[in-house]
Every structure is written in structure tokens, then in C-alpha cells.
Amino acid sequence: MGSDSIPSKDASFRLCNVSGCKTELLEVRSDDPQLHVLFIPGNPGVVMYYKDFVESLYEHMEGRISITAIGHLSHSKEDWENRRLFSLQEQIDHKIDFIREEMQDIKVPLLLIGHSIGSYICVEMFKRLLQEVRYCIGLYPFLTLNLESTTQYLIKNISRSLIVSVALSGIVASLGLLPVQTARFVVTKSIGKSWSRAAVEATCTHLLKYHTMRNVLFMAMTEFQKLKEEPDWTFLRANAGKLAFLFGVDDHWGTLQMHREISRQASEIHLSVEREGHTHSFCCTEAGSTWVAQHVANLIKNCEPFMSG
């Protein structure tokens, strides 16, 4: 069946409770799925940034998969958790709880896809859910620190300072108090000049909130603490046939040095490099979302473990 005969579907947004915490989901459901994709975002972990990607992946897979994108706790439109801060480990536990509480009735293979730190989260989930997860794909993966990155150095120092984090979150939140059209204009003319409508909207509705920005920075602080460690090469080698990573050419989060190290340490892992000029924040443009969705769809179609029983 060709993709032209598959009607496109809009991803639907819903809230669910996971271990007592409100959780934002973005979903596309197939009438007859052969596979269920659970997508883990980067940081910020706002699922609406990935709307174009989720919808494009569904279309490229010709409606044969269901997709659930799960947001990080308190990277949300509303402050459901009353300014509580969540660490990287708590975000990992939250995703595992979601699978155990919400996905136990799914009868098709489960595929994890993560972006940036979401790739690290997926690997950690895979370790604890070897029986449930069929395969794991990391997009522009942030798996260990890049000591040569000035951006990482700057974010690390901002995130570990309570005073600076609070002040910066307050400044960002003040932009969220602007009229909607004004906020969109500011975002579009500053950080979002080439961004899609979905990315601009996600920034205005979710990121320009005090509780979200504080959680973005707190999670970042715990990322820098945890990712001082080397990747778990023993686990990666043992499960190399069930892992794939996509790197970018000029990405200080998922570096080509890490690509080379994975190739050396765990050569059976499927590795790719995107050379089309998209960025680490691929999800913020329609072109980036479409290209990465096509890449992932090709991986799924060409790798036997996905669709076999």
C-alpha cells in the first residue's frame, strides 16, 4: 500500500496521570499497528515541539505504527506539580512508570526513540525493560559531556547557580505575560526565525513559564552531573544489534567524536550521520522534522527486528 493512499492524521494531545503526576502526551493511533513507538523528547521536554515529526513519521510509515510522545514532568503548559523540580533520574523513572501503568495491554513490539538527552533516557529505560523493548533509536544523542563545548560550559554554570536559574526563569516567564501575538512576534524574531508554527507555539505556551524554565535548568544541572560518566559500553556492546544512533555533522551535544567512539567500542550498533544541514533542534523546522522522520521510517522498514514477531 503506498503512502498516497494513507490519509494523514493530526497528532492528538491528552493528559494522563503517571504515578500521581499529570503528564502531557502527543499521540497518533493506527487502526492496525504493527509497532508502537514511544518517543522521549530532549530538554526542554515539551512534546508539542515534536508535532511535525510525529505526524510525518506516521505518514512515512504508511499508517502501520502507533506513536506516543511523552513529555517530561513539569515541562508543561500548566504548573501541575506546584513548582516541584524533577531530576534526570526522576524523568527516567517517570517514563518507565508510564510503560508499566499505561502500555501493558499493547500487543505489538515496542520501539523507543529519543532525541538528545532523550536518547540517554531511552538507553537507561532499555536496561530496565529488556523484555518489553524491541529496539532503541537515538537522534542527535547526548550521551556524555563535551568538555570542548562553550555552550555546554555556559549552560552548566547557569544551571548549577540557584540565583541565576531563578533570575533567568523569571525573565523568561515575564515574556510569557505578553499578549499572545506579541510573544509570538518576539520568539519569531529572536530564536525562532526559521522555526515552524508548531515550534513557535510550543515555546509561547510551554517554555515561557517559570515552572517549565526552572525544570529545564534543574534537569540540565543533573544531566551535567550524571553524564560525567562514560557510557555503559558493556551494555551497549551486549545489545548492539538493537540500537541505532543518528548524529549531526556540527552538533556539540551528539558529537562526531562520540560517533567514532561508539564505532570503536560497539561496532555493531547502527550509526548514521545527517549531512543535509539540519540542526540538533531538528524538531523546530518542518524540513528537519520531515527528514528525520523519513530516516527513522527507513530504519524501521529496513531492519528485520522491528516488524518480526
C-alpha positions, 0 to 999 in steps of 0.5 A: 500500500503506498503512502498516497493512499494513507490519509494523514492524521493530526497528532492528538494531545491528552493528559494522563496521570503517571504515578500521581503526576499529570503528564502531557502526551502527543499521540497518533493511533493506527487502526492496525499497528504493527509497532508502537513507538514511544518517543522521549523528547530532549530538554526542554521536554515539551512534546508539542515541539515534536508535532511535525515529526510525529505526524510525518513519521506516521505518514512515512510509515504508511499508517502501520505504527502507533506513536506516543510522545511523552513529555517530561514532568513539569515541562508543561503548559500548566504548573501541575506539580506546584513548582516541584523540580524533577531530576534526570533520574526522576524523568527516567523513572517517570517514563518507565512508570508510564510503560508499566501503568499505561502500555501493558495491554499493547500487543505489538513490539515496542520501539523507543526513540529519543532525541538528545538527552532523550536518547540517554533516557531511552538507553537507561529505560532499555536496561530496565525493560529488556523484555518489553523493548524491541529496539532503541533509536537515538537522534542527535544523542547526548550521551556524555559531556563535551568538555570542548563545548562553550555552550555546554560550559555556559549552560552548566554554570547557569544551571548549577547557580540557584540565583541565576536559574531563578533570575533567568526563569523569571525573565523568561516567564515575564515574556510569557505575560505578553499578549499572545501575538506579541510573544509570538512576534518576539520568539519569531524574531529572536530564536525562532526565525526559521522555526515552524508554527508548531515550534513557535507555539510550543515555546509561547505556551510551554517554555515561557513559564517559570515552572517549565524554565526552572525544570529545564535548568534543574534537569540540565544541572543533573544531566551535567552531573550524571553524564560525567560518566562514560557510557555503559559500553558493556551494555551497549556492546551486549545489545548492539544489534538493537540500537541505532544512533543518528548524529549531526555533522556540527552538533556539540551535544551528539558529537562526531567524536562520540560517533567514532567512539561508539564505532570503536567500542560497539561496532555493531550498533547502527550509526548514521550521520545527517549531512543535509544541514539540519540542526540538533533542534531538528524538531523546530523546522518542518524540513528537519522534522520531515527528514528525520522522520523519513530516516527513522521510517527507513530504519524501521522498514529496513531492519528485520527486528522491528516488524518480526514477531 
